[in-house]
Amino acid sequence: MKLVWLRNDLRLADNPALRHACAGDEPVAALFIVSPTQWRLHKMAPIRQRFMLAQVDELGRELAALGIPLHLLRVETFAEVPAALAHLSRELGVTQLYANQAIEIGEQRRDHAVSAALAEQAVSCHWLNGCCVLPPGRVLTGSGEMFKVFTPFSRAWLKALDEDGFVIHRAPARRGEPLPWQPLAERVWVDEALGELTADPRWPVGEAEASRRLNDFLEQAVLDYGETRDFPAIAGTSVLSPYLAAGIISPRQCVAALQQRLGYRPQSKAQPGFVWLNELVWREFYRHLLVLIPTLSMNRPFKPETAALPWSWDPDAFAAWCEGRTGYPIVDAAMRCLNATGWMHNRLRMIVASFLTKDLHIHWRLGEDYFMSRLIDGDLAANNGGWQWAAGTGADAAPYFRVFNPTTQGQRFDPQGEFIRTWVTELADIPPAYVHQPHDWLRLKGRQDYPAPMVDHAVARVRAIEMFRSLEK
């Protein structure tokens, strides 16, 4: 018996672990482990847990139709997984375990412990690359080190992809008679841990839905992506991040679909489609960094010297940011959108992260954790990379004195205030000319229903720069 352990790779197509396990005639079973305690420790958002389990339910039905049973185990923490897997393997008569590699340090340590535990039972473990187009460690500098800056990594990644190519694994063929599937909603032990398991209608699960979103984006928006991606009121992005984070679609499938749409693989900014491809490379960059620099999984900054920065931990200021009460409309709209939907546009993520770290001078770790606790697409590599980039502690060629001005960012990327008025209901009736600096207009109307700015951005910017300059002394 071969056992496929599914994690953040909840798909049939282009799933290397599933494909390799299904090679040959030996019986195959699949496994998913529900770990509510560990998920809470990792700040996994409830909306992400429900989305993931809704996809497990969908995938379980699809596997059953192929004659592959999906076993579910509830194992509270990573420390208990090796013993639980060893027990299941004895019960099923497992001789080989297949899984796609994890990139986070805690998950890697768990997997090493699983390998050791199963080796005692003569079960061989096969760990494959299912989360990246190119495996971590493939794209290195001439001296064999990980790139510290994105642009040279991107160039080297594109060159390596040309040299290596890649294969899209087909979904496995039917292996036997269809099997019954008990929906997760009927499994009390799952329900008790996570509450109602109904999927969010804004985020339908399934590989077909992920493919539909990808194809719609490639047909309607990819050629204009470089011009429209920064405007949150425009449907200019793929909105695939939750599906990539859960592994409902793979990055290889995205690259292949882009190539098919264009008839070529773009290599430079001058070619249509390159800007979106480069966003996939950013995803690869942060994932490779997480594997090759394990301290990033341990709440430590990419630039060690920045650990000495005198960050604030002010709970009241942090709460105002979390709740969208900063007095800066674009920041407040973005945070209220996140709290209501579990998702935030990428430009807005940069704006609110800069505001928390460079205007409020609050530690990026608080923002990183809050995002993970709310985002449906929460992913340690991308989230940590983005937060450290914004905070000035991460892998970035730009110097620390880059500080986003929240007012001008709003004026530039939401010029008519459409996004702001959607989410900051106090400003729904404000004229566009005042929406980014509403306080004078509100005073003239005798209104006090929207908060004054928490800080003076110009003063806060100077303080942020001084914080970093102090490290040079």
Buried (B, 14 or more C-beta within 10 A) or exposed (E): BBBBBBBBBBBBBBBBBBBBBBEEEEBBBBBBBBBBBBBBEBBBBBBBBBBBBBBBBBBBBBBBEBBBBBBBBBBBEBEBBBEBBBEBBEEBEBBBBBBBBBBBBBBBBBBEBBBEBBEEEEBEBBBBBBBBBBBBEBBBEEEEEBBBEBEEBBBBBBEBBEEEEBEEBEBBEEBEEEBEBEEBBEBEEBBEBBEEBEBBEEBBBBBEBBBEBBEEBBEEBBBEBBEEBBBBBBEBBBBBBBBBBBBBBBBBBBBBBBBEBBEEBBBEEEEBBBBBBBBBBBBBBBBBBBBBBBEBBEEBBBBEEBEEBEBBEBEEBBEBBBEBBBBBBBBBBBBBBBBEBBBBBBBBBBBBBBBBBBBBBBBBBBBBBBBBBBBBBBBBBBBBBBBBBBBBBBBBEEEBEBBBBBBEBBBBBBEEBBBBBBBBEBBEEBEEEBBBBBBEBBEEEEEEEBBEBBBEBEEBBEEBBEBBEEEEE
